[in-house]
Amino acid sequence: MNVHEVSLYIKAAVLVLAGLAGGFKLLAPEALYARWRRPFVALSAFLAVLAIAAFFRFGDFIYGSMLHYHDISHYYFGVKYAPELGYFNLYRCIVIAEAEGVAEAGGKMPRIMRDREIRDLETYQMKRLEDIVSDPDEVERCKGRFAPERWAEFRADIEAFYEVQHAGIYYDRCNDMGYNGSPVWGVLARPLAELTPVTPLGMRLLALLDIVLILAAFVLLWRAFDAETALLTAAFYYAVFFNHQLFIIGSFLRFDWMAALIAGLAWLKRGRQARAGVALAYAGLVRLFPFALLFGLLVKAAHGWISTKRLDRGHMRFFIAYGATVVVLASLSLAMFGVDYWREYAAKLDVHRQVVSSTRLGLPYLTMHIGRTFTVDSAADADLRVEALRHNRRVEGRRNAVAWGAMALFALAIAVVSRRRADWETVALSYPLVFLSMGLTVYYCVVVSVMALFFLAQPRRWTHALMWLTFAWAMAASYDVYLVIAGGQEQNRVIGILILGALTLAYALLIAEDVPLRIWMREKAGRLADGFRRTPLAVSLGAVFLTAICAAVVYGAWVALTSLEPPAWQREAMKIVRRGEYDPARDALIVTPSAAQAEWIPETGAPARFMDHLSDEPFYPYARAFVVWSGTAFDPDRYAARPHSLGPKAALSTEYNGSAVSVVRLDFTPSSASRFNLRAKLPKARAWVEENGERRDCRPDGDRFICGDAEWNWVGPAMAALGGGEREAIGAHPTNGTLVLSFPDVVFGDQLFLGAGLSDFAAELKGGAPVTLEAAAGDEIIGTLTQPNAAVWTRQAFDTSSLAGQTRPLIIRIRAANPARRHFYFAGDVVGAQ
């Protein structure tokens, strides 16, 4: 068990214990609670500290440093050069600046890098890096926005960032969704970025800002409520699932909105309405979705104005401060960036909204059937993109009907329970509107912490204790979901159901408290109601009623959306494959990234494989392959000379319904058919470690070999992020000696193909050394492959024609000068044997 897994279990345990602790706080009689308050506060502090330590993985950072290089590169460069880059030129200008630096140094960008793809942020389509840096129009679109001295400064900062992270940005920085900070966020962040140099110290200081702001916000919470409420809320915040992978920790002001939100709630509790208005307005301006949290307070203010014919003075101060903050900050952003920058921001949000992502969570994703939507960001062809968007809008139309119905129910519930609540409570109670109306990226879902604060700060009632326990334990159960379901939309759907169930129960109980059900029942049912007066049955009936309504809404959404058919181009591609007499027992079905959301594949019974390029892996053990792609993203002639895609090709179909969809059948010749795949034959292999002239055998453990006492000293099949994409490979962590694998009775053919790589994050760790892989047929050395300390997948072919037809053991030796944190993987195939 590694540190990351330990931290997950600890955070799940913190949530379970915090649930029990909060239950004691909400249920214990006052005298008992007063007697045990000091040890209870100490326990709450221990849980908060433990959650914070697990949150930071006990110092075992993903990148070997607290800095999140990927995210900080986006937000630092995105805001510092905002006038020049806008929202659409970050990746384009990064690779052009890097290409210029390589050329001026007298070198040439490696072929493997020129073939890599980066995202066009205007369309979210992928483009080859070489096509951008060699296109004069693309270069002009970037450099034409820079003054010469500003371009020189940008290039210098890019080069300086290498020294901070010890790797080039283009390895994996330019295929995400770009910079998305709002213009108002830039008002505060840009001066800080301009003042901070690109040095390790400078980046660390920027990364510390979030930590300081969040801790300061919890201090305000402590002063506004009490120590145990603040500490348990902090434990919940740092332990909640949405913070489980340090997604954007160690970046640049990515949680300032959360700090402002917590501070705003604390100030509302203390009656500092003007300060609260400023804080909550800032949170909304920098991340937009916090604007929804104003709903409950608006309802309460409107109800008070209608009832008394005047606006409460506290509400007046709040809304004046809120409005003034919006006007001032928006005006400053216009003065700093201009109107066009706001237009670009709106266009970027529109492009971003259309993407179907596996990292988002909320009711829109809860009611969306995965197989009936299309990941638009992978569409490489304009016509296909139009088809995909048209289809997604049809899905969205049905989904929105469900979402609006659920929002109407919860908005009514929020309006009912907000009328007699404190101002800070109305803000927290408005959280369901965020969950119901938006599909937030996972790390923004920490906003759910406002509900934890609401539950914990309530009077001593069993209903509030039940709400808190349900919510805390639902969040603890999220870790079970994470461990069972590796990731993606299915995982987030289950977690979304947990949140919706907890919210439904909570609001049913809140409504039952506020609506005089027992009075109504006494009037309508006479003496029958007398039996309810001393029991919580009326409350339970309210909970069951609202739960049934929401369950019916979710079930109706599921039935409606699963009845949708796939997009037309997917249906046609499936027909083409079937007409080609596709046989899942002997044929491979390959889907290129431009068609990667082809969820109709299971209907053909196909063992689908998803590849960046056809040359990435051999098609072992298939005799032929059907390759599906869209538009011009796939060029069959480009792969004619590649060793794993040799053979006659026949185009079965092109162009359908305005969407350029094609399927090519590849019939493999004997020389290209894989005869021996190392990963498939690993169960028959043996493994040992040679060190100081001694041999230490690795012990079998399921489908792995354990080669030492450390948990990472194993050899086995794995799926890992290598060279910018997920690959099937053999994980084999180097040791202080030489790690040896022996594959017995290998019939050699014409060639041996080997591929190797370090996991993307391991390649960026400081002090990393290259890893050497040596292949031998018995005692005869075949060749050596050296994997550099870079996040690339290295492939090499070795001529074994002199061994063709011979049966020998294939020996693989793996060594590294510094094996620490060398998360090494390799794959190989013996091909061409007759």
Protein Blocks (a to p, Z undefined) as FASTA:
>chain_A
ZZklmmmmmmmmmmmmmmmmmmmmmmmcfklmmmmmmmmmmmmmmmmmmmmmmmnonopa
fkopabdfklmmmmmmmmmmmmmnmmmlmmmmmmmmmmmmmmmnopacdfklmmpccddf
klopacdfklmmmmmklmmmmmmmpcfklmmmmmmmmmmmmmmnopafklmmmmcnbjab
dfklmmmmmmmmmmpccdfklmmmmmmmmmmmmmmmmmmmmmmmmmklmmmmmmmmmmpm
klmnommgoiahkllmmmmmmmmmmmmmnopaklmmmmmmmmmmmnommmmmmmmmmmmm
mmmmmmnopacfklmmmmmmmmmmmmmmmmmmmmmnojmlmmmmmmmmmmmmmpccfkbg
cjklmmpcfklcccfklpcbfklmmmmmmmmmmmmmmmmmmmmmmmmmmmmmmmmmmmmg
cfklmmmmmmmmmmmmpccdfklmmmmmmmmmmmmmpccdfklmmmmmmmmmmmmmmmmm
mmmmngdjklmmmmmmmmmmmmmmmmmmmmmmmpcfklmmmmmnommlmmmmmpcklmmm
mmmmmmmmmmmmmmmmmmmmmmpccdfklmmmmmmmmmnopafklpccdddfklmmmmkl
mmnopacdddfbfklpccbfbfbdcdddehjlbcfklmmmpmklgccdddfbgceehiac
ddddddddfklpcfbdfklmmmmpccdddeehiacddddehjaccfbfbfklccdddddd
eehiacddddddddfbdcddddehiacdfbdcddddddfklmmpghiacddddddehjac
fbdcddddbdbdddddddfklmgoiacddddddddfblghpacddddddehiZZ
